[in-house]
Amino acid sequence: MQLAKRRIHNSLLSLLLIVVLLLILDFYGTPVYRMQVWSGWILLSLIVFLLLYNVRKKLTMLPLGRVAFWMQCHAYLGMVTCVIFLRHINFRVPSGYFECLLALAFIATAATGIFGLILSRIIPKFLTRRGEEVIFERIPLHTATLREQAQALIIDCAETTKSEVLFEYYQQHLAAYFFGPQNVLYHLSGSTTPWHHMLIKHQTFCRFLSNKEQEYADQLQTLMKQKDDLDFHYALQGMLKAWPFLHFPLSFVLFIFSLLHIVLVYAFIGDI
């Protein structure tokens, strides 16, 4: 409930800021080129502030406010920036090659930002429904632990039952599975097809085992499920980790293009 109230509050503040900025542009926007100048400088100021979020994330040791607060400002001001951008181009496709390139840079930056915002909202909900919470950087360690447990299990089975059937099955069908992340694209798409295929193959194989071997096979199946949950976390958390490496470079390119755009505007128009 508190989160919903905060989102409503932030959305209303963003809407109020949009209305104020649009009123300012309408007031000073006569003739038309003045509106473009004013909206251009407002747009650049907003872009600079949005870039400061990445700087704040790097300077965690300085008392510049909580990163979560900066993230909220970044998200909502990003929406404000999109509206000002549309007003700046007067809701039309820009003319000229460089203006189109600049517009594409803005659209790409905004699109990746919105995509990342959506991911940050929906992925945590999926993660809490699947397996135990795990830190992304510790996933390789958890993978190694599961692999060691699986190997110890099949070795113990071979020594206890005097049969290497489960050991050979593991080497042929599961060794690569426990070695590292698997089925990343399937997990990103929400598909459980690889797991169901593996489960069916495993259960079919278990029909030919002795009762004692069956007990070990059931324990191995539990480890297989834990590994599948771990791969799910790896895929989704990896997506959350990866998208900023696309969004932030695009933001910097947009900033450089914006500066060049200002130089070209004042060079060709002169003193406005």
N, C-alpha and C positions, 0 to 999 in steps of 0.2 A: 504493500500500500504506500509506504514511504517513497519507494522508487517511482511509482506511478505519479505521485504528487510532484516529485522533483522533475520528472520529464514534462509534465504539464506546465510547471512553472518555467522551465527553461524554454519550452516551445513558445510560450506566451511572450517571454522576453525577446526571443529571436524575432517573432512576428512584429513586436513593437519596434524593434531596431530596424527591421525592413521598412516599415511604414515611415519612420522618421527619416531614413536615408532617401527613400523615394520622394518624400515631400521636399527635402532639401534639393534634390536633383530637379524636381519640377519648378522650384522657386528660382533656382539659379540657372535653369536650363534654357534660357532665351538669350541669344539664338541657340540653335540646336547644337552647334559645335561646343558651346560652353557646357552643355549637359554631358557631352562625351568627355570633355576635359575633367570635369568634376568627378564623374563616375569612374574615369580611368584612374585618378589619384586615390579615390576611395578603394577601388578594386586592388590597386597595388598595396595599399596599407593593409588591407585584409589578408592578402597573400603573404606579406611579410610576417604578420602576426601568426598566421597558420604555420609558417616555417619555423617559428620560434618554439613550437611544441616539440619538434625533433631536437632542438638545442636543449630544451628543458629536460628531456629524457636522458641526455648525455651528462648533464650537470646535476646529478642527483645529490651531490654533497652540499650544494648551495641552498640557502633558505628562500627559494623562489615560489613556494606554494606546493601543494600536493600535486603529483603527476596526474592523479585521477581528476582533479579540478581542471588542469590544463587540457586533459583529454575531452572533458565535457565542453569546454570552450571551443576546442578545435572542431568538434563534431557540429555544434550548433552554428558557429560562425562560418563553417564551411557551407552550410545551407544558405546562410545570408549572402555569402560570396557568390553562390550560383545565381541568385536572384539579381544581384547587382551586375553580374556579367551579362545576363540576358537584357537588362536595361541598357547597359553600355553599348551592346550591338543592336539595340532597338528591336530585339526579337526577330532579327533577320540574319540571313547567311551573309557573313562578311564578304567584301569584295577585295580582290588582290590576293596574290599567292601567300605573302607573308602573314596577312591578317587571317587567312584560312588556316595556315599552319599554327598560328598562335591560338586560334579557336580550338583546333584539334588537340593541342597540348592541354588547354584548359579542360576540355571535355574528357580527355583520357585521365587527367589527374582527378577530376571530380568523380568519374566513374569508378576508378580504383578506390577512392576514398569511401564512396557509398558502399561498394562491395565489401571493403574491410569492416565498415560499421555493421553491415548485416551479419557478417561472419562473427563479429565479436558479440552479437546479440543471440545468435541461434546455436553456435557451436558449444558454448559452455553447458547449455541445456541438454544437448545430446551426450556430452561427456559424462554428466552425472548419472545418466541412465545406463551406462555401459561400463562395468568393471569398477575397480577402485580408482580414486583420483591419484594421478601420478604426475610428477614434474617432468616436463619434456626432456630436459637435459639428463635425467636419470633413467630414461627409457632403455638405453643400451645396457646399463647395469642390470636392470630388471630382466632384460632379454637374456643376458648371460646367466643370470641366476636360474631362470626357467630351463635353459639349455642344460645346465649342470644337473638340475634336479631330474630332468628327463633321462639324461645319460646314466646317472646313478641308479635310476629306477630300472632301466632295462638290463643293466649289468647285474643288479641284485636279482632280477627275475631269472637271468641265465644261470646264475650260481645256485639259486634256490630250486628251480624246476629242472635243471640240467637240460634245458632246451634253449636253442638260440633263435627260435622262430620270431619272437618279438624283437630281438636284437636286430635280426636281418630286416625285418619290416621297418624298423626305425631308420636304419641306414639307407634303405632304398627310397622311403617315402616321406620321412619326417626330419631328417638331418638338416636339409636345406631350409625347411620351414622354421626350425628353431634357431637357425643361424642369424637371421636378421629380419627386418620388417618385410612383410609380404602383403600382396593384394592391396596396395595403397590406393590405386584408382577405384577399385571396387568399394573400398571403405568410404572414399570421398563421395561416391555416388549413392551411398546408402545401401548397396547391394550386399547380401549375405550368401550369395551363390557359392563362392569358393569354400566357405565354411561348411555349408550343407553338403557339398560334394565330398569334402574331406571326411565329414562325419559319417556319411553313408558308406564310404570306402572302409573307414575304420570299423564300423559296426559289422559290415560284411566279413571283414577279416577276423573279427572276434568270434564268429560262429565256429571257427575251426580250432579254437584254443581250449585247453583244459581249464578246469575250474580255477586252479591256482593262477594260471596265466591270465585268465579273464580278470582276476582281481588287479593284477598289475596293469592290464590294458585299460581298465576303468580309471585307474589313477593317472595313466598317461593321457587319457581323454580329457581329464580335468585340467591338466597342464596345457593341452592343446587349446582348450577354450580360453584359458588365461592368456595364452599367447595371442589368440585372435583378438581379445579385448585390448591387449597392449598395442597391437598393430592398428586397431581402430583409433586409439588415443594418439599414436604416432602420426597417422594420416591427418586427423583433424587439427591437432595442435601444430603440426608442421605447416598446415595451410595458414593458420593464424600467424605463425612466425615468418612465413615467406612473403605474404602480400605487401608488407611495408617496404621490402626491397624493390618493389615495382612502383609503389605509390610515392615514396620520398624522392627518388631520382627524377620522376616526372614532375614533382613539385619544384625541384631546383631548376629543371629545364624551363618550366613555365615562368619562373622568376627571371631567369636570364632573358628569355624571349620578351617578357614584359618590359624590362629595362631597355632592350633594343628597340622595342616598339615606341617607347616614349622618346628616345633619341631621334628616331625617324620622323615622328609626328612633329616635334619642335623644329627639326631641320627643314622640313618641307613647308610647314605652315608658318613658321616664324614666331614672332612674339604674339601670344594670344592674350 
